[in-house]
Amino acid sequence: MNRNNRYCVIMAGGAGTRFWPISKTAKPKQFLDVAQTGKTFIRQAFERCLRIVPQENILVVSAEKYQDLVKEQLPELSTENLLLEPYSRNTAPAVAYSTYSLLKRDPEALAAIIPSDHIIDNDELFSQTISTAFDYIEKNDVLMTLGIIPSRPDTNYGYVQAYGGREAYKANEPLQIKTFTEKPDKTLAEIFISTGEFLWNAGIFLWRAQTIRQEMERHTPGITTLFNGWEGAIGSKIEREFIQRAYTGCPNISLGYGVMEKTDRAWIYPAKFGWQDIGTWESLYNYIPKDEKQNAINADKTLLENAEGNLIVSQEKKKLIAVKGLEDYMIIDTEDALVICPKDDKKFKDFISGIAMPEFEKYR
């Protein structure tokens, strides 16, 4: 078994807009310690990967504008292992870029795609799970995703139904996917939860680089044709110019919509390690321990009266946050912004679209 052909690709290019105002354009959430664990998201992801593959087999995909932040937080990462995107085009173009980069290095490469904004409660079990999944894809040409037992009808995740249903999930082995639905509406998510037959797609994928290349060229030719000529361009002095040109025409599409909903090679491996995708304020609320009134508090000093189900986060350590008569709200206090909004991802997303106005540029 050749373990030197195993690679981890950390996805760290997002702008983190759903975590505004703590996460900002200049320094999004993957470079912050949003969950107060003592390490930034990207640092934690990198250290998890070190448990699985050699350091030289860890690649990071990020935006050009975050190049200095990546180098500051991951000083061990070599320059050639940092793949810089000129524009944010969602996950499918990022996977294409990393896939062609791996194939240029190693035609037999196996890849684990690791998002940079996850909290994993058991790193040892995570490593074991990834290693087992690597063993499987080494012998089977499938696109593997890890599945998590859902705890709520969250519309921010993909939902996966495998052949065999809820009983099959107990077997602790990979299963072929029957249906893959990327980010359903709330009604459909509630139906999925009620059946007990669906898992969340954790967004952690494993595959042979050759296999994902074939499936992307089959299902997302609008992306892959833009990378024609990659064999001569990637790893050469014209790589940056080549990628700039490719990304200029790339559609903004996720891997879930572009490939996983369409492919007949999709498999899922039910994961047992503790997992949280900290992508929104609601997801952070679900992660933080609650008081007896179900308030999730990440602030030094609070005074609460008739307050229930709220999320309170303050970066101002000397400030008292006093709240009365609020239910299911979020209060986010930073040095230059204060947000008070219903604790609802959709309402928050609609609300903060207003910061795109020119007069709010310095706060973005």
C-alpha positions as CSV (number, residue, x, y, z in Angstrom):
1,M,0.0,0.0,0.0
2,N,1.5,3.3,-1.2
3,R,0.7,6.0,1.4
4,N,2.9,8.5,-0.3
5,N,0.3,9.1,-2.9
6,R,-2.2,10.4,-0.3
7,Y,-2.8,14.1,-0.2
8,C,-5.0,16.5,1.9
9,V,-6.3,19.6,0.2
10,I,-7.5,22.3,2.6
11,M,-10.2,24.6,1.1
12,A,-9.7,28.1,2.6
13,G,-10.8,30.6,0.0
14,G,-14.2,31.7,1.3
15,A,-15.0,35.3,2.2
16,G,-16.9,34.3,5.4
17,T,-19.6,36.9,4.8
18,R,-22.2,35.1,6.9
19,F,-20.0,35.7,10.0
20,W,-19.9,39.4,9.6
21,P,-19.0,41.7,11.4
22,I,-16.3,39.5,13.1
23,S,-15.4,37.9,9.8
24,K,-14.5,40.6,7.3
25,T,-13.3,40.7,3.7
26,A,-9.7,41.5,4.8
27,K,-9.7,38.6,7.4
28,P,-12.4,36.0,7.0
29,K,-13.4,33.4,9.5
30,Q,-10.9,30.7,8.5
31,F,-8.1,32.9,9.8
32,L,-9.9,33.6,13.1
33,D,-10.6,31.7,16.3
34,V,-14.3,32.2,16.1
35,A,-15.1,29.3,18.4
36,Q,-12.6,30.3,21.0
37,T,-10.6,27.1,20.8
38,G,-7.2,28.8,21.0
39,K,-6.3,28.1,17.3
40,T,-7.7,29.5,14.1
41,F,-9.8,27.3,11.8
42,I,-7.1,26.9,9.2
43,R,-4.5,26.1,11.7
44,Q,-6.6,23.3,13.2
45,A,-7.4,21.9,9.7
46,F,-3.6,21.9,8.9
47,E,-2.7,20.1,12.1
48,R,-5.4,17.5,11.5
49,C,-4.0,16.8,8.1
50,L,-0.5,16.4,9.6
51,R,-1.9,13.4,11.5
52,I,-2.9,11.8,8.1
53,V,-0.3,12.6,5.4
54,P,3.3,14.0,5.2
55,Q,3.5,17.8,5.5
56,E,4.7,18.0,1.8
57,N,1.4,16.3,0.8
58,I,-0.8,19.1,2.2
59,L,-2.1,21.7,-0.3
60,V,-4.1,24.8,0.6
61,V,-6.5,26.5,-1.9
62,S,-7.1,30.1,-1.0
63,A,-7.7,33.5,-2.6
64,E,-4.8,35.6,-3.8
65,K,-5.7,38.3,-1.4
66,Y,-5.3,35.9,1.5
67,Q,-1.8,34.8,0.5
68,D,-0.1,36.6,3.4
69,L,-2.6,35.4,6.0
70,V,-2.0,31.8,4.9
71,K,1.8,32.2,5.1
72,E,1.5,33.9,8.5
73,Q,-0.6,31.1,10.0
74,L,0.9,28.2,8.2
75,P,4.6,29.1,7.9
76,E,5.5,25.4,7.3
77,L,3.5,25.4,4.0
78,S,5.7,25.5,1.0
79,T,5.0,28.1,-1.7
80,E,4.3,25.4,-4.4
81,N,1.6,23.9,-2.1
82,L,-0.4,27.1,-1.9
83,L,-2.8,27.3,-4.8
84,L,-4.1,30.9,-5.2
85,E,-7.5,31.6,-6.8
86,P,-7.8,35.1,-8.5
87,Y,-11.5,35.1,-7.9
88,S,-13.9,33.3,-5.6
89,R,-15.9,30.8,-7.7
90,N,-17.3,28.4,-5.1
91,T,-16.0,24.9,-4.6
92,A,-16.2,23.2,-8.0
93,P,-13.5,25.4,-9.7
94,A,-11.3,25.1,-6.6
95,V,-11.6,21.3,-6.8
96,A,-10.7,21.4,-10.5
97,Y,-7.6,23.5,-9.8
98,S,-6.4,21.3,-7.0
99,T,-7.2,18.1,-9.0
100,Y,-5.1,19.2,-12.0
101,S,-2.3,20.3,-9.7
102,L,-2.2,16.9,-8.0
103,L,-2.3,15.1,-11.3
104,K,0.7,17.1,-12.5
105,R,2.6,15.9,-9.4
106,D,1.3,12.4,-9.2
107,P,-1.0,10.7,-11.7
108,E,-1.9,8.2,-9.0
109,A,-2.8,10.8,-6.4
110,L,-5.5,10.2,-3.8
111,A,-7.1,13.3,-2.4
112,A,-9.0,14.2,0.8
113,I,-10.8,17.6,0.5
114,I,-10.9,19.2,3.9
115,P,-12.8,22.4,4.5
116,S,-11.1,25.0,6.8
117,D,-14.1,25.9,8.9
118,H,-15.0,22.7,10.7
119,I,-14.8,21.8,14.4
120,I,-13.9,18.2,15.0
121,D,-14.3,16.9,18.6
122,N,-12.2,13.8,18.2
123,D,-9.1,14.3,16.1
124,E,-7.9,10.7,16.6
125,L,-11.2,9.2,15.3
126,F,-11.2,11.7,12.5
127,S,-7.7,10.5,11.4
128,Q,-8.9,6.9,11.6
129,T,-12.0,7.6,9.5
130,I,-10.0,9.5,6.8
131,S,-7.4,6.7,6.7
132,T,-10.2,4.0,6.3
133,A,-11.8,6.1,3.6
134,F,-8.4,6.4,1.8
135,D,-8.1,2.6,1.9
136,Y,-11.5,2.3,0.2
137,I,-11.0,4.7,-2.6
138,E,-7.5,3.2,-3.3
139,K,-9.4,0.1,-4.4
140,N,-12.6,1.6,-5.7
141,D,-13.2,4.4,-8.2
142,V,-15.8,6.2,-6.3
143,L,-16.4,9.8,-5.0
144,M,-16.6,9.4,-1.3
145,T,-18.2,12.0,1.1
146,L,-18.4,11.7,4.9
147,G,-21.9,11.7,6.4
148,I,-23.1,13.1,9.7
149,I,-26.3,12.2,11.6
150,P,-28.4,15.4,11.4
151,S,-29.6,17.1,14.5
152,R,-32.0,19.6,13.0
153,P,-33.5,20.5,9.6
154,D,-30.6,22.8,8.6
155,T,-30.9,24.3,5.1
156,N,-27.2,25.1,4.8
157,Y,-26.1,21.5,4.3
158,G,-26.5,18.8,1.6
159,Y,-28.6,15.8,2.5
160,V,-27.6,12.3,1.4
161,Q,-29.7,9.2,1.3
162,A,-27.9,5.9,0.9
163,Y,-29.1,2.5,-0.2
164,G,-30.2,0.5,2.8
165,G,-31.4,3.5,4.8
166,R,-31.1,4.0,8.5
167,E,-30.1,0.4,9.3
168,A,-27.3,0.4,6.8
169,Y,-25.7,3.5,8.6
170,K,-25.0,1.3,11.6
171,A,-22.7,-1.0,9.7
172,N,-19.8,1.5,9.7
173,E,-18.9,0.9,6.1
174,P,-19.1,2.9,2.9
175,L,-22.5,2.9,1.2
176,Q,-23.6,3.9,-2.3
177,I,-25.6,7.1,-2.4
178,K,-29.2,6.9,-3.6
179,T,-30.0,10.6,-3.6
180,F,-27.9,13.7,-3.0
181,T,-29.8,17.0,-2.4
182,E,-27.7,20.1,-2.0
183,K,-29.2,22.7,0.4
184,P,-32.9,21.9,0.3
185,D,-35.6,24.4,1.5
186,K,-36.8,24.1,5.1
187,T,-39.9,22.0,4.3
188,L,-37.9,19.4,2.4
189,A,-35.2,19.4,5.1
190,E,-37.8,18.7,7.7
191,I,-39.2,15.8,5.6
192,F,-35.6,14.4,5.3
193,I,-35.1,14.6,9.0
194,S,-38.4,12.9,9.8
195,T,-37.6,9.8,7.7
196,G,-34.3,9.1,9.6
197,E,-32.8,8.0,6.3
198,F,-30.7,11.0,5.5
199,L,-27.3,12.1,6.6
200,W,-25.7,15.6,6.3
201,N,-23.0,15.8,3.7
202,A,-20.0,16.9,5.8
203,G,-18.3,18.5,2.8
204,I,-15.3,16.3,3.4
205,F,-14.6,14.3,0.2
206,L,-12.1,11.6,-0.8
207,W,-11.3,10.3,-4.3
208,R,-8.7,9.4,-6.8
209,A,-7.7,12.5,-8.6
210,Q,-8.2,10.7,-11.9
211,T,-11.8,9.8,-10.8
212,I,-12.9,13.3,-9.9
213,R,-11.3,14.5,-13.1
214,Q,-13.4,12.1,-15.2
215,E,-16.6,13.0,-13.4
216,M,-16.0,16.8,-13.5
217,E,-15.2,16.6,-17.2
218,R,-18.4,14.7,-17.7
219,H,-20.7,16.9,-15.5
220,T,-19.0,20.3,-15.4
221,P,-17.4,20.8,-18.9
222,G,-18.1,24.5,-18.5
223,I,-15.3,24.5,-15.9
224,T,-13.0,21.8,-17.1
225,T,-12.7,23.0,-20.7
226,L,-11.3,26.3,-19.3
227,F,-8.4,24.3,-17.8
228,N,-7.4,22.8,-21.2
229,G,-3.6,23.0,-21.4
230,W,-3.1,22.5,-17.7
231,E,-0.4,19.8,-18.3
232,G,2.0,22.5,-19.6
233,A,0.8,25.4,-17.5
234,I,0.5,24.2,-14.0
235,G,3.8,24.1,-12.2
236,S,5.4,26.4,-14.8
237,K,6.1,30.1,-14.8
238,I,2.9,30.8,-16.6
239,E,0.6,29.1,-14.1
240,R,-0.6,32.3,-12.5
241,E,-1.5,33.8,-15.9
242,F,-3.2,30.5,-16.9
243,I,-5.3,30.3,-13.8
244,Q,-6.3,33.9,-14.1
245,R,-7.6,33.2,-17.6
246,A,-9.4,30.0,-16.5
247,Y,-11.1,31.6,-13.5
248,T,-12.3,34.6,-15.5
249,G,-14.8,32.4,-17.3
250,C,-15.5,29.9,-14.5
251,P,-19.2,29.7,-13.4
252,N,-19.8,30.1,-9.6
253,I,-21.0,26.6,-8.7
254,S,-20.5,24.2,-5.8
255,L,-19.2,20.7,-6.2
256,G,-22.5,19.4,-4.7
257,Y,-24.7,21.0,-7.5
258,G,-22.1,20.5,-10.2
259,V,-21.1,16.9,-9.6
260,M,-22.4,15.1,-6.5
261,E,-26.1,15.5,-7.4
262,K,-25.4,14.0,-10.9
263,T,-22.7,11.4,-10.7
264,D,-23.4,7.6,-10.4
265,R,-20.1,7.2,-8.5
266,A,-21.2,8.9,-5.3
267,W,-20.7,7.0,-2.0
268,I,-20.9,8.0,1.6
269,Y,-19.1,6.8,4.7
270,P,-21.1,7.5,8.0
271,A,-18.7,9.3,10.4
272,K,-18.9,9.0,14.1
273,F,-16.5,11.8,15.2
274,G,-18.1,15.0,16.6
275,W,-18.5,17.5,13.9
276,Q,-19.7,21.1,13.5
277,D,-19.6,23.1,10.3
278,I,-19.2,26.6,11.8
279,G,-20.4,28.5,8.7
280,T,-23.1,30.8,10.1
281,W,-24.0,32.5,13.4
282,E,-26.8,29.9,13.9
283,S,-24.3,27.1,13.6
284,L,-22.1,28.8,16.2
285,Y,-25.2,29.1,18.5
286,N,-25.7,25.3,18.1
287,Y,-22.1,24.7,19.1
288,I,-21.7,27.0,22.2
289,P,-22.9,25.7,25.5
290,K,-26.2,27.3,26.7
291,D,-27.4,28.6,30.0
292,E,-30.7,27.6,31.6
293,K,-32.6,29.9,29.3
294,Q,-30.8,28.5,26.2
295,N,-28.7,31.6,25.7
296,A,-25.3,31.0,24.1
297,I,-22.9,33.5,25.5
298,N,-19.4,34.3,24.3
299,A,-18.8,37.5,26.3
300,D,-17.0,38.5,29.5
301,K,-19.9,40.2,31.3
302,T,-23.6,40.0,30.7
303,L,-26.8,41.0,32.5
304,L,-29.9,39.2,31.2
305,E,-33.6,39.5,32.1
306,N,-36.4,37.8,30.3
307,A,-34.0,36.8,27.6
308,E,-34.2,33.3,26.0
309,G,-32.6,31.5,23.1
310,N,-30.2,34.4,22.2
311,L,-26.6,34.3,20.9
312,I,-24.4,37.0,22.5
313,V,-20.8,37.4,21.2
314,S,-18.6,40.3,22.2
315,Q,-15.0,41.1,21.2
316,E,-15.0,44.0,23.7
317,K,-13.7,42.3,26.8
318,K,-14.4,45.2,29.2
319,K,-17.9,45.8,28.1
320,L,-21.1,44.8,29.9
321,I,-23.8,43.4,27.6
322,A,-27.2,44.0,29.2
323,V,-30.3,42.5,27.5
324,K,-33.9,42.5,28.5
325,G,-37.0,41.1,26.7
326,L,-35.3,39.5,23.7
327,E,-35.9,36.0,22.4
328,D,-34.1,34.2,19.6
329,Y,-31.9,37.2,18.7
330,M,-28.2,37.5,18.0
331,I,-26.1,40.3,19.4
332,I,-22.7,40.6,17.9
333,D,-20.5,43.3,19.3
334,T,-17.1,44.2,17.7
335,E,-14.8,47.2,17.9
336,D,-16.5,49.0,15.0
337,A,-19.9,47.3,14.6
338,L,-22.9,46.2,16.7
339,V,-25.4,43.8,15.1
340,I,-28.8,43.1,16.7
341,C,-30.9,40.8,14.5
342,P,-33.2,37.8,14.8
343,K,-31.2,34.6,15.1
344,D,-32.1,33.3,11.6
345,D,-29.6,32.7,8.9
346,K,-31.9,33.8,6.0
347,K,-33.0,37.0,7.8
348,F,-29.4,37.8,8.7
349,K,-28.3,37.2,5.1
350,D,-31.0,39.5,3.8
351,F,-30.3,42.1,6.4
352,I,-26.5,42.4,5.9
353,S,-26.9,42.7,2.1
354,G,-27.2,46.4,3.1
355,I,-23.5,46.7,4.0
356,A,-22.7,46.4,0.2
357,M,-23.7,50.1,0.0
358,P,-20.7,52.4,-0.6
359,E,-21.0,54.3,2.6
360,F,-20.4,51.1,4.6
361,E,-17.2,50.0,2.7
362,K,-14.9,50.5,5.7
363,Y,-17.0,48.1,7.8
364,R,-17.1,45.2,5.3
